[in-house]
């Protein structure tokens, strides 16, 4: 069973996908994302914090070059695309076990 990765996902908000859900997934994602703002501007980088309970909910991120942090209000976000490589893909315990099993010599020779 292949592991799920969000790498390459470009969700459209609405139709069952909420901005809050996309932000939570972006917060857990171990790669760069691109925040697309309502004014069309885009910021690519690493989203490391969010506060959905603030008076004006926001995310915080460093840009691709490491500058920041930048705070972006939820109200200013159109969507978030998962544009960077998922550095955690394939690194679960299940993936480790599969790799270990594949290295065992075949029995019954």
Secondary structure, DSSP 8 states (H G I E B T S, - for coil): ------TT-B--SBTTB-HHHHHHHHHH-SS-EEEEETTS-EEEEEEEEEETTSTT-EEEEEETTS-EEEEEEGGGEEEEE--S--TTTT-SHHHHHHHHHHHS--S--
